[in-house]
């Protein structure tokens, strides 16, 4: 799974750089999705992409699109904060990740089911406050695996009081 998402990212990034060097605009995300997920699965050298779910492959290209948007906004000074560098190629030995959105995973008390991966036994660090909208599977450089869930919770407002505190 991690290798497939990395290959899709790297292939799309190489294509974007090639288009830039040729003087063309960056291809749209839909074109990248079609070329590097749908069409790539039909080729003999990338047919092994069929073994994993489409969802993390598409999310990988969505992440590339967001990385380019952050870079372009930073170049035009529309983005606050530190300057953002252009996207880089992903390496095999660094941290790996794959994100599943709704429809690609199911959460139970003791297991998480990921599409085309199967059931994973997990140890909870804390209970989820509500149903997650996505899950990211992370493998760090040491070889440990983590699941990170995105949940939406209501913010709690504090009681209003007339006491004030000043800090120098």
N, C-alpha and C positions, 0 to 999 in steps of 0.2 A: 504494500500500500504506500509506504513512504517513498519507495523508489519510483513508483508510478507518478505520484504527485510531483516529485522532484524533476523527473524527466519532462513532464508536461510543462512545468514552469520554465525549465532551462531551454527547451525547444522554442517555446513562445518568446522568451526573452531574446534568444539568438535571432529569431525572425524579426522582432521589433528593432533590434540594433542594425540588422542588415537593411531593413527598410529605411532607417534613419540615415545610414551611410550612403544609400542610393538617392537621398534627397526627398524621400516620400514621407508622408505623415504616418504617425503610429496607427497601426490597424485597430479597428474597433473591437471591443470585447466579443461581440457576437461572431465576428469573422475568426478570431482566435479560437473560440469555443468549437466552431465548426471544423476548422483546420486541424487543431491539435488534440481534439477529443474524438469527435465523430468520424472524421476522415482518417485519422491516424489509426483507429482500431481496424480499419479495412485493409491496411497495408501489412505485408508479411513481417517487416522488421519491427512493427509496433503492435502486433496482434495480441500480445500478452497484456495490453491495457484492458482487454475484455474481462480479465480475471478480477478486477476491482470494480467497485461501484462508481457510477458517473459522478455522484455528488461530490466527493473530495477532489476529483479532477477538475470539475467546474469551479469549485471553491478556490482551488489553487490559482486558476486564471483570474477569478474575481479579485484575489489578493494581489496579483500582479497588476491588474488595472488600478487598484487603490494605491499601490506603491507608486505607479506612474503619476497618478493624480496628485499625490502628496508632493512628488518631486516637481511637477510642473507648477503647482501652486506656490511652492517655495521659491522657484526661479522668478516668478512674477510678483513675489513678495505679498501674496494673498494669504499666506499661511503664517500664523504667529509661531514663535518659538525658534528652535535651532534650525539651521539650514539642513535640508534633507538631500541626501545623495541619491543618484539614480539606482534602480533595483540592481542587485547583484545575482550572479549564478549561485544556486544552492549546491552545497557540497555534501558528500556522503557521510563524512565523519563528524559533521556538526549536528546540532539539534535538528530533529525531524518532526514534522507535524502534519496532520491531516484533519480537516474539519468536516463534520457531518451536520447538515441542517435537518429540520423536521422531515420525517419520512425515511431518513437514513439510519435512525437509531431508535431503540426503545429502552427505557430505564425500568428496572425492577428493584426489589429490595437488596438483592445480593449480586445481581448481574446487570450488565449492559449489553444489549444486542446491537451490533454494527452490521450494516448491509454488506454482504459478501465477505465478511470477516468472521462473524459468528458471535457466540456468547463469550463475554469476558467476565471472569470473577474479579470483583473489586473490593477494596477495603475503603470504606467511607471515612473521610476526615471529619465530616459533619453532614447532617441531613440537608437535602435540598429544600428550600422554602416553598418552591412551586415547580410546575412542569418546565423543564428547560427548553429553550428554543434551538440551541445547537450545542454540540459537544466537539471539543478538539482533543485528539489523541496526540500526545507529545512523547517523544523518546529523546531523552537527553544524551549527551556525549558519553556518559558513563554506562548507558544501557538500561536506565530505569524508565518505566512507563508511567504516565500520568494522564488523567482525564480532567479536562477543564470544561465546566458547564456554564452556559450563559442563561441566566434567569432574570426575570423582571419582577422587581418588588416595589411596593409602595413606599415612598419616603415618609418617615415619621417626623412630625413637627413637635418641637419642644414647647413646654408650657411657657406662656408669656409671664414675666415677672418684672418688677420695677428695679431690680438690683442691677447695678452696672459694675464692671470691672475694668480697670485701666492697667495697661502693661507698658513699661518703659523699655 
